[in-house]
Amino acid sequence: MAYPTVSGFSVKDIRFPTSLEAHGSDAMHTDPDYSCAYVIVHTSDNNLSGHGLTFTTGNGTQIVVAAINGLLRVVKELSWDLETIFSNFGEFWRKLTSDSQMRWLGPEKGVMHLATGALVNAYWDLWAKIEKKPLWKLLVDMSPEQLVSTIDWRYMSDALTKEEAVEMLKKRIPFKEQRIEDLKQKGYPVYITSAGWLGYSDEKVRELCQEALSKGFTRFKAKVGKGVEEDLHRLKVIREEIGPDRILMTDANQVWDVEEAVDWMKKLAEVKPLWIEEPTSPDDIMGHAYISEQLKPYGIGVATGEMCQNRVMFKQFLKSGGMQFCQIDSCRLGGVNENIAVMLMAEKLNIPVCPHAGGVGLCEMVMHLSMFYYCSITDSMENRFTEFADHLHEQFVDPVVVKDGHYQLPTVPGYSTEMTEKAIEQWEYPTGSEWQKLFAAGTFKQEY
C-alpha cells in the first residue's frame, strides 16, 4: 500500500461554554467548559488527514496545546514516514514519550501525557482512514502479534508479558465473527451520566431520567459529594424514577479523604449503588484499596481510572485490589496503544473494563475501544458497559449513535474524532465566531 506523506500539523484550542447550563458539573469541577486540544495531521492527499484530541475543561487547554507543539518537535526530528510509524508504533510511542528533555515534564503523566494522547490518537485516526476501516475494525483485524507490537511494554512485565498477551488474543480469535455480528444486531451496552449532574435541579433530574428510560437506558450514574443528605435525597429521586432493579452508580470526582469516603458511602448504601467512582485522590492507590475493602460488605465496588495517568499506575490499582471496575480514558492515557495495554492487564485479572466518556469526543472514541474489547479481549460481559453523556456530539463528522441503551457499531473509516468545519469556525478559542459574541455580550471574559 502506498502511504501519503505528512505535509504539516495544526493544533487548536476548542472550547464550548457548557458551564452556562451546569453540564458536566460535579463536586470537584463545578463549572466546566467542555473543551479539547485538537490536532490535525495533514497529508499530501488533500482528502486524507488524521484528527486527534484530548479532553479538557476550559482554562488550561492552551497549556496542552503548547505541550503538543513541543511534542511535534520530537516528531519532526524523528522524521519517520507513516509506513515506518505504523510498522513500529510501539517504538514510535516510546520515542514520543522518552525525549531526553521533554520527559522531565512527566514522565508519562499530566499535561505531557494529555498531549501525547491527542497526537497519538490523530495518527490512529489517520491509519484507520488509510485502511478504509473504522478504528475498532482496524484493531480487530490485526494479528495478535501486530497488536502487541503497538504497545510499549516497559514497566509491565511483572503484570503481563508480551507472550501472555499474544496467547490471550489468540484465544479470542474463534469468537470474533460472532461478536461482530452481535454488535451489528444490538450494539455495546452503555450507562448514562447526563441525567445526574450535580448542578441540576430535582425537576431536571426527573425529566432527564424519564427521557433516558424512554430511550431504553437501564443504567444510570449520579454525581455525589456536595453533602450527605443532599446526595441521599438526589439518589432517592433517581431511584424513584428508575425503579429498584435498574443499575445505579455514584461518582465523587475525588472530593473525599479516605475515611470520609467510607463513612459517606455507608450512608448512601441504602440506594444500592453498584460502585463509587473516584472516591478520593486519583493517585492514592492504597487509599482506593482500603475503601474497596471497607465497602465490600455493602456490595459497593470502587471504579476509577479516568484520571489514572499511565499503564504503570493502572497496574498497581489492578494488582492491589484498588479498583473493581477499570475506567480507561481514551486520551488521559497516551492514546490507543496504552489503552490496549491496560485492557489486556485488566482482562488477565478478570476486572471489568468500563470506559470513561462524556466531555468532548470521548464517547466517539471509547465506543471504538469498547467494540474492540468485546471482539478481541474479554470473554465475559458481566458488569461491562461504557459511559455515555449526551453533549456536543453534533460537533463531530461521525457522531455516536445510541439506540436502546447501546452504542451502535461505527462504520465510517477513522476514529470518529474529526470535528466539523463549522464547529472549529465557531468554537476555536478565542477567535471563533461564537466566542466573539460571548465576549462582546460580557458573558465570558477573554483569558488570552
C-alpha positions in Angstrom: 0.0 0.0 0.0 1.2 3.5 -0.9 1.1 5.8 2.1 0.8 9.6 1.7 3.4 11.8 3.2 2.7 14.1 6.2 2.6 17.7 5.0 2.0 19.5 8.3 0.2 19.8 11.5 -2.5 22.1 13.0 -3.1 22.4 16.8 -6.2 24.2 18.1 -7.8 25.2 21.3 -11.6 24.3 21.0 -13.9 25.2 23.9 -17.7 25.1 24.5 -19.5 27.2 27.2 -21.1 24.3 29.0 -20.8 26.0 32.4 -23.7 28.2 31.4 -26.2 25.3 31.9 -24.2 23.3 34.5 -23.5 20.5 32.1 -20.7 18.3 33.5 -20.9 19.8 37.0 -19.6 17.7 39.8 -18.3 18.1 43.4 -14.8 19.0 42.2 -15.4 20.6 38.9 -18.3 23.0 39.5 -18.3 25.0 36.3 -16.6 23.1 33.4 -16.5 24.5 29.9 -16.1 21.3 27.9 -13.0 21.7 25.7 -10.3 19.9 23.8 -6.8 20.4 22.5 -7.3 19.3 18.9 -4.7 18.0 16.4 -4.8 17.6 12.7 -2.1 15.6 10.8 -2.3 16.9 7.2 -1.0 14.8 4.3 -0.1 15.1 0.7 -3.6 13.7 -0.1 -5.9 16.7 0.4 -8.8 14.3 1.2 -6.9 12.5 3.9 -6.0 13.8 7.3 -5.8 12.4 10.9 -7.7 14.1 13.7 -7.0 13.6 17.4 -7.9 15.3 20.6 -7.6 15.3 24.4 -10.4 16.4 26.7 -10.1 19.5 28.9 -12.5 21.6 30.9 -11.7 25.2 29.7 -8.9 27.3 31.0 -5.6 25.3 30.7 -6.4 24.0 27.2 -3.8 26.5 25.9 -1.1 24.7 28.1 -1.9 21.3 26.5 -1.7 23.0 23.0 1.8 24.2 23.9 2.8 20.7 25.0 1.5 19.2 21.7 3.6 21.7 19.8 6.6 20.7 21.9 6.0 17.0 21.0 5.7 17.9 17.3 9.4 19.0 17.5 10.2 15.4 18.5 8.1 14.0 15.6 9.8 16.3 13.1 13.3 15.5 14.3 12.5 11.8 14.2 11.4 12.2 10.6 9.7 8.8 10.2 7.3 8.3 7.3 3.8 6.9 8.0 4.7 3.4 6.9 7.6 3.3 9.4 5.4 4.7 12.2 2.6 2.3 11.7 5.0 -0.7 11.3 6.8 0.3 14.6 4.1 2.0 16.5 5.3 0.8 19.9 8.8 2.1 19.3 7.3 5.4 17.9 5.2 5.8 21.1 8.3 5.2 23.3 10.4 7.8 21.4 7.5 10.3 21.7 7.4 9.9 25.4 11.1 9.5 26.0 12.7 12.6 24.6 15.6 13.2 27.0 14.4 16.8 27.8 10.6 16.7 27.4 10.3 13.6 29.5 11.4 15.6 32.6 8.0 17.3 32.4 6.1 14.0 33.0 7.2 11.4 32.7 4.2 9.9 31.1 1.7 11.9 33.1 -0.1 15.2 33.4 -0.2 17.7 30.6 2.5 16.0 28.7 0.6 12.7 28.6 -2.6 14.5 27.6 -0.7 16.0 24.7 0.7 12.5 23.8 -2.9 11.1 23.8 -4.1 13.8 21.4 -1.2 13.4 18.9 -1.2 9.6 19.0 -5.0 9.5 18.6 -4.6 11.6 15.4 -2.2 9.1 14.0 -4.6 6.2 14.7 -7.4 8.1 13.1 -5.2 8.6 10.0 -4.1 4.9 9.9 -7.7 3.7 10.1 -8.7 6.1 7.3 -5.8 5.0 5.1 -7.0 1.4 5.6 -10.6 2.5 5.0 -11.8 0.9 8.3 -13.3 2.3 11.5 -10.7 2.2 14.2 -12.3 -0.8 16.0 -12.2 -2.9 12.9 -8.6 -1.9 12.2 -7.7 -3.3 15.6 -9.9 -6.4 15.4 -8.4 -7.3 12.0 -4.8 -7.1 13.4 -3.0 -10.3 14.2 -2.2 -10.8 18.0 1.5 -10.2 17.2 0.8 -6.9 15.3 -1.5 -5.6 18.1 1.1 -6.4 20.8 3.8 -4.6 18.7 1.9 -1.3 19.1 2.4 -1.3 22.8 5.4 0.0 24.8 5.9 -2.9 27.2 8.4 -1.1 29.5 7.4 -1.4 33.2 4.7 -4.0 32.5 6.3 -7.5 32.6 5.6 -8.1 36.3 1.8 -7.9 35.5 1.6 -9.1 31.9 4.2 -10.2 29.3 4.0 -9.8 25.5 3.8 -13.6 25.3 0.9 -13.8 27.6 -0.9 -11.0 25.7 -0.4 -12.8 22.4 -1.9 -16.0 23.9 -4.9 -14.1 25.3 -5.6 -12.5 22.0 -5.3 -15.8 20.1 -7.9 -17.5 22.3 -10.5 -14.9 21.3 -10.0 -15.3 17.5 -12.6 -18.1 17.1 -15.3 -15.8 18.6 -14.6 -12.6 16.7 -17.1 -13.0 13.8 -20.0 -13.9 16.1 -19.2 -11.0 18.3 -19.1 -8.6 15.4 -22.5 -9.9 14.4 -23.7 -9.3 17.9 -22.6 -5.7 17.7 -24.3 -5.3 14.4 -27.5 -6.6 15.8 -27.6 -4.8 19.1 -24.5 -2.7 19.8 -22.5 -2.3 23.0 -24.2 -1.5 26.4 -23.9 1.9 27.9 -24.8 3.7 31.1 -25.9 7.4 31.1 -24.4 10.1 33.2 -26.0 13.2 31.7 -29.2 12.8 33.9 -27.2 13.1 37.1 -25.0 16.2 37.0 -24.6 17.8 40.4 -25.8 21.3 39.3 -29.2 20.1 38.1 -32.5 20.6 39.9 -34.7 17.7 41.1 -37.1 18.5 38.3 -34.5 18.4 35.7 -33.1 15.1 37.0 -36.6 13.6 37.0 -37.2 14.8 33.5 -33.9 13.5 32.2 -34.3 10.1 33.9 -37.8 9.7 32.3 -36.4 10.7 28.9 -33.5 8.3 29.3 -35.8 5.4 30.3 -38.0 6.1 27.2 -34.9 5.7 25.1 -34.0 2.3 26.5 -31.4 3.2 29.1 -31.2 0.9 32.1 -28.0 2.0 33.8 -27.6 5.4 35.4 -24.8 7.4 37.2 -25.2 10.3 39.5 -22.6 12.8 40.9 -22.2 12.9 44.7 -20.1 14.8 47.2 -22.0 18.0 47.9 -23.5 16.9 51.2 -24.6 13.5 52.6 -28.3 14.5 53.0 -28.4 16.3 49.7 -26.7 13.3 47.9 -29.1 10.8 49.5 -32.1 13.0 48.5 -31.0 13.2 44.9 -30.2 9.5 44.7 -33.6 8.7 46.1 -35.1 10.9 43.4 -33.3 8.9 40.7 -34.3 5.6 42.3 -37.9 6.7 42.3 -37.7 7.3 38.6 -35.7 4.3 37.5 -37.0 1.8 40.0 -35.3 -0.6 42.4 -33.9 -3.1 39.8 -32.0 -0.9 37.3 -28.3 -0.2 37.9 -27.3 3.0 39.7 -23.8 4.2 40.2 -22.2 7.1 42.0 -19.2 9.4 41.3 -17.5 11.7 43.8 -14.8 13.0 41.5 -12.0 12.8 44.1 -13.6 15.1 46.6 -13.2 13.0 49.8 -10.4 11.9 52.2 -10.2 8.1 52.5 -12.1 7.6 55.8 -14.6 10.2 54.8 -15.3 8.3 51.6 -16.0 5.1 53.6 -18.3 6.9 56.0 -20.1 8.8 53.3 -20.8 5.8 51.1 -22.1 3.7 54.1 -24.8 6.4 54.4 -25.7 6.1 50.7 -25.7 2.3 50.7 -29.5 2.1 51.1 -29.9 3.2 47.5 -27.8 0.2 46.4 -25.2 1.8 44.2 -23.1 -0.6 42.1 -20.0 1.5 42.6 -18.5 4.7 43.9 -16.3 6.3 41.3 -13.1 8.3 42.2 -13.9 8.4 45.9 -10.5 10.1 46.8 -7.3 11.3 45.1 -6.9 9.5 41.8 -3.2 8.9 42.7 -4.0 7.2 46.0 -3.7 3.6 45.1 -3.6 2.3 48.7 -6.4 4.6 49.7 -8.6 3.1 47.0 -7.7 -0.4 48.1 -8.7 0.4 51.7 -12.0 1.9 50.5 -12.7 -1.1 48.4 -12.1 -3.5 51.4 -14.3 -1.4 53.7 -17.2 -1.1 51.2 -17.2 -4.8 50.1 -19.7 -5.9 52.8 -22.1 -3.3 51.5 -21.9 -4.6 47.9 -20.3 -1.3 46.7 -17.4 -1.6 44.4 -14.8 1.1 43.5 -14.4 2.4 40.0 -11.6 4.6 38.9 -9.3 5.4 36.0 -10.4 8.5 34.2 -7.5 10.4 35.8 -5.2 7.4 36.2 -2.2 8.7 34.5 -0.5 5.8 32.8 -0.3 2.0 32.5 2.1 1.8 35.5 -0.5 3.3 37.9 -3.2 1.1 36.4 -1.0 -1.9 37.0 -0.8 -1.0 40.7 -4.6 -0.3 41.0 -5.4 -3.6 39.3 -3.0 -5.7 41.3 -3.7 -4.1 44.7 -7.5 -4.5 44.7 -7.9 -0.7 44.4 -10.4 -1.0 41.6 -13.2 -3.4 40.9 -14.1 -1.5 37.7 -11.4 -0.3 35.4 -12.2 3.0 33.7 -9.8 3.6 30.9 -9.9 7.1 29.3 -9.2 7.5 25.5 -6.9 10.4 26.0 -5.9 10.7 29.6 -3.6 7.7 28.8 -1.2 8.1 25.8 -3.7 7.1 23.1 -5.0 3.8 21.7 -1.7 2.0 22.3 -1.6 2.4 26.1 -5.4 1.7 26.4 -4.9 -1.6 24.7 -2.2 -2.5 27.3 -4.5 -1.6 30.2 -7.4 -3.5 28.8 -5.2 -6.6 28.5 -3.9 -6.3 32.1 -7.5 -5.9 33.4 -8.7 -8.9 31.5 -5.9 -11.1 32.9 -7.1 -10.2 36.4 -10.8 -10.5 35.5 -11.6 -6.9 36.3 -14.3 -5.4 34.0 -13.3 -2.5 31.8 -16.0 0.2 31.8 -14.5 3.2 29.9 -14.9 6.8 31.0 -16.6 9.0 28.4 -18.6 12.2 28.1 -16.8 15.6 27.6 -15.8 16.4 24.1 -15.3 13.5 21.8 -14.7 10.9 24.5 -17.9 8.9 23.6 -16.9 9.0 20.0 -13.5 7.4 20.8 -14.4 4.9 23.6 -17.2 3.3 21.5 -14.3 2.0 19.2 -12.3 0.8 22.2 -15.3 -1.0 23.7 -16.2 -2.7 20.4 -12.6 -3.9 20.1 -12.5 -5.0 23.7 -15.7 -7.1 23.2 -14.5 -8.7 20.0 -10.8 -9.3 20.8 -10.1 -9.3 24.5 -12.8 -10.1 27.0 -14.5 -13.5 27.5 -17.3 -12.1 29.7 -19.9 -9.3 29.5 -20.8 -9.3 33.2 -20.7 -5.7 34.6 -19.1 -4.5 31.3 -20.6 -1.3 29.9 -19.4 2.1 28.7 -20.3 5.6 29.8 -22.5 7.9 27.7 -23.3 11.6 28.2 -25.5 13.4 25.7 -23.5 16.5 25.0 -21.7 18.0 21.9 -22.0 15.0 19.6 -23.3 17.3 16.9 -19.9 18.9 16.7 -18.4 15.7 15.0 -18.5 14.5 11.5 -19.2 10.9 12.6 -21.0 11.2 16.0 -22.0 8.4 18.2 -25.4 6.7 17.7 -27.1 5.2 20.8 -30.2 3.0 20.4 -32.0 1.2 23.2 -29.1 1.9 25.6 -26.4 0.6 23.3 -23.7 2.3 21.3 -24.2 1.3 17.6 -21.4 -0.1 15.6 -19.4 2.7 13.8 -18.9 2.1 10.1 -17.2 5.2 8.9 -13.3 4.9 8.5 -11.3 6.5 11.2 -11.6 7.1 15.0 -14.7 9.3 14.8 -12.5 12.2 16.1 -12.9 14.6 13.2 -14.8 17.8 14.1 -17.0 19.6 11.6 -15.6 22.7 10.0 -18.5 24.7 11.4 -17.6 23.6 15.0 -14.0 24.8 14.6 -15.0 28.1 13.0 -17.5 28.8 15.8 -15.7 27.5 18.8 -11.9 27.8 18.4 -10.7 29.8 21.3 -10.6 32.8 21.4 -11.1 33.6 17.7 -14.2 31.6 17.0 -17.3 33.5 15.9 -19.4 32.2 18.8 -16.8 33.1 21.4 -16.5 36.6 19.9 -20.3 37.0 20.5 -20.0 35.8 24.1 -17.1 38.2 24.8 -19.0 41.1 23.2 -22.0 40.3 25.4 -19.9 40.2 28.5 -20.9 36.6 29.2 -17.3 35.5 29.3 -14.1 37.4 29.8 -11.3 36.5 27.3 -8.4 34.9 29.0 -5.7 35.4 26.5 
